[in-house]
């Protein structure tokens, strides 16, 4: 059952839905920017992010997005929807142009119907939930979620540092050094370190090696190997930091997409040293800011690490949960 089929009749007269195509990338980016400017959504995605997401060969049946088209032909709604094994967590984010808020209720009704249709795929006895994401400034969306039986779940932070002066130099613990990623050599070691270190993250979901290569390297058109840092103890990779040369299309703002340190090597200062190494690299390249995203209730204390490194909260995402099956 496609999302568009499930709620076409619920939309106001004159609106229609369809699946996105690559020709819609710029229109969706423009929609997300309008939503961000109005303080009603996270994002915006970059054109790179959208193309990578829509062309992902690893997406499963039912994991599909939907556009809402206004009577004048403009893209005014975008439903980003995720479902994957073991089908216990269904996730979505709804982008609704502030001038077309009338369609928001139909989007929520549709995505819930979609998730309930697939809930039977979860293992017997497992709890099944639907998770929706918005921003803390979007009071209308939060009220709408609440009235439809969703409850506040968790917060995510966007943290940022302004590089107004050269960052501190990293101090590495005895026996640990840093080097840059070597394409054709380090892919599997970085993937293994990422998977091992992120098992302690709330909501961790395993990613296959093939998905990792697709999302982080081959489909990441602004991939820059020199911004991928590996902390090594002898020959073993014990920590990683994966940087990007821009944040969602903002040229002067660098992005840290991943920081991970193996559990047995934590509390040695490796994470902080990786942060300072990365900041110095961005400083040398004349970037004015660096940002990242983190769970506000990080089980590993990552948010506190980033604060020690000099970052501060500049945005907050909120997630709402609705239990579909106990």
Secondary structure, DSSP 8 states (H G I E B T S, - for coil): --HHHHHGGGS-TT-EEE---GGGHHHHHHHHHHHHHTTSSS----HHHHHHHHT-TT--TT---EEEE-TTS-EEEEEEEE--TT-SEEEEEEEE-GGGGGGHHHHHHHHHHHHHHHGGGS-TT--EEEEEEEETT-HHHHHHHHHTT-EEEEEEEEEEEE-SS--------TTEEEEE--TTTSHHHHHHHHHHHHTTSTT-----HHHHHIIIIIT-TT--GGGEEEEEETTEEEEEEEEESSBTTBTTEEEEEEEEE-GGGTTSSHHHHHHHHHHHHHHHTT-SEEEEEEETT-TT-HHHHHHHTT-EEEEEEEEEEEEEE-
